[in-house]
């Protein structure tokens, strides 16, 4: 196996369409970046795909850093009821405090808001990770039982939210797959990614539990792999949040 940023096959957006008139709006809110256009552009691409489903009267996107802002997106949605989905991998400061505060400060009078859980906590994420891995194994003619899986989360010494989410997805993945092993590692807490990677030998697929291929998933993880001497054994599949199937997880959330 070689170090490569894989490209997943385009996952089908749900083809279910609204069966009647709806006045419901949908707002995706991401972290965003003022230094890189990639995360913001990815979010707006997901917005476009959700508009194509015809399930919502309007779909808008907003980021906390960069543009479009939450204020602009809420104004565009008008007075219709709006469901907000946080495009984050876990709950934490941003999803529990910053996003609700930003909404409260900027929503128009009369606009009803419902706020769902972060998309990264969806039970459908483990099947999405599995599909992403299996599609890439076909390229190397490998079987599940021959391949180790390493899930890399952000982690934090101040909160266990990222750790809890990462371990939960790993446990779900173990129940629905037959991979040789499924291990977790983190960038900002133990067990640290670099140390776990140094102990790996043999074919390994690494998936970043990040919402976009930004600084961590797009630069830090590939850099650690390149300096590890393990590149010949490893296939890095990038950030799971960039997978086209993330759109379907948003749709599933709104069905409940």
N, C-alpha and C positions, 0 to 999 in steps of 0.2 A: 504494500500500500504506500501511497505517497502523500505528502502534504499538499492538500488542494482545497480550495473553497468550492464546495459542491454547488450545483444548481439543481434544485428540486423540480420535478415535473409540475406543471401547473395543475393545482388541485381545482376541481370544479366548484364554483360558488353554488350554493344551494339554488335550485331553479324554482323553488316555490315562490309564487307571486301573491300579492295581496288579492283576496277574492272580492273585495269591495272597497269603497272609499275609506281612507284612513287619514286622520289628522295628526298622527304620531310622528314626532321627530326623533332623530338619533344623533347623539354627539359623542365622538371619540376624542378622548383627551390623552395626549402623550406627554412625555417629559420634554422631548424636543432638544434642539441644540442650536446655539448661536454661532458655533464654530464649524459645524458640518451640516450640509444640506441633506445628507442621506436619511437620517431618522425622520425628519419632517416630510421629505418627499415620499418615504415609505408610508407614513400615516395617511397622506392625501391620496395615495394609490389605493389604500384599503377603503377609504371613504368612497372613491369612485366605484369600486367593485360592489360596495353595499348599495349604492344608488341604483346599480344595474339590476338588483334583485326586485325592485318595485315594491318592497315590503314596507317602506316608510315614506311619509309625505315629503320629508327632506332629511338629508344626512349631511352633517358638517363635521369638520375636524378642527382641533385646536391643540396647541402645545403650550407648556408652561414657560419654555425658553425658545424664543424665536417667533415666527408667525406661521399661521394665523393665531391670534390670541383668543383666550376664552371669551373675552368681552365681544369681539367681532363675531365669533361663531354663534353665541347666544342671541345676539341681535339679528343675525340672519335667520335664525329659527323662529323668531317672532313669539307670539303668545301661545302657540300650540304646546301640548304636553310633550316633554322631552325626556327620553331615557339616556342617561350618561353612562358610558362604559370607559373605565380607566384602562388605557393600554399600558399596563405595568405588569411585571411578572409576579408581584406579591403585594400584600398590604403593608403599609408603613406610613411614614410621615407624609409622603406626598399624597397617598390615596385617602388617608384618614383625616388629614388636617388641611393641607395646602389646597387640594382640589375643591373640597367643600367650601372653603373660605373664598376661593376665587369665584366660584359659582354664586355664592351668596352676595358677593360684592357687585356682580355684573349682570345678573339675570333681570330681564324686563319684568315690570309689574304684570301679574296675572299669569306668568309662565310657570306651569307645574313641572316639577323635576322629580324623577325617580333615579336612583343611583345604584347601579349594580356592583358586583364584586369585580376586582381586577381580572382581566381576561386570562392572565397567567395562572390563576387559581382554578381554572376550569378542569373538570375531570376528563374532558376530551383532549387535554394536552398530551397525556401519555400515549394514547393511540396515534396522535399526530407525530410525536417523536418517533414512534415505532415505524410508521409509514415512511418517514423521511429516511430513516436508517436502512430499511429494507430496499428502498429504491436505489440507494447507493451501493448496497451489497451486490446487487445484480451486475453492476459495472465490473466488480472484481471476482465474480463467480464464487462467492463465499457463502457458506451456510451460517445460520444464526448461531449454532452451537460452537462455531469456530472463532467468534468475534467477541471481544470485550467492549463494553460501553462505558464511557466516562461522561457523566453529566457535570457541567461546570456552572456553578451559580456565583452570584456576586458575593454574598455573605456580608456579615457586619459584626463588629465587636460590640456594637451598641444595641442591636436588635436581633432577635432570632427569627424574624419573619422570612427572610430569604432562605435560611437554613431549613425551616419547617416546610416551606413550599418545595424546595429542591428534594428533600428526603421523601416527601409525600409522592412526588412524581416518580421518583426512583422505585418506591414500593409498588406503585400501580404498574409500572413498566415490568417489574419482575413477575407480576401476576399474569400478564398477557403475552409474554414473549419467552423465548428459550435461548437467549443469548448466554454466552459462556459465563459472563459476570456483568454486573451493573454496579458501578462505583460512583461516588460523588466527590467533588472537590470544589474549592472556593478561591476567589481572588483575594478576599479581604478577611479571611478567618481560616482556622484550621478545620480539616486538613487542607493545606495549601495546594493549589493546582500543580505548581512546579515539583513539589515533593512527591505527590501521587504519580505524576507523569514519569518521574525518574524510576519508579518501581515497576513500570509496565513493560511487558515484552510480548510480542506477537501482535496480530492484527487487532486494531482498536479504532472504534469510531468515537469521536468526541463531539458532543452537542453543547452549545452554549445556551444556558437558560437566561437569555437576554431578549429584550423586546425588539432590538434592531442591531444591525452590524455597525455599531458606533465605536467609540474609543475602546471599550473593554472587549467586545466580541470581535471587532474588526481589526484591532491593533494589538492589544495586550495578549490575548490568547494565542494568535498566530506567532507573535514574537517569542513567547515562552516555548512554544513547540519548536520553532526554528533553532533555538539555543539549547534544546534538550538532547540533541543527538538521536531523537526517537522518530524523526520525520518519516523514515522509511516504513515504520510500522503503523503510522497514524493517518487516518483520514479525518480531517476536521470539517464538520458539516455546517459551520456557521451558527448564527443566532436563530433559535427556533421561531422567534417572533417575526422573522422575515419570511416565514413559510406562507404560501398563499392560503393554506388551510386555516390560518388564524381568523380569517373573515368568517368562516363557518362557525367558529367558536363563539363569535359575537352574536351571530344569528341564533344559535342554540340558547344563549343566555336570555335573549328576549322572548323565547318561547315559554319560559317558565314563569 
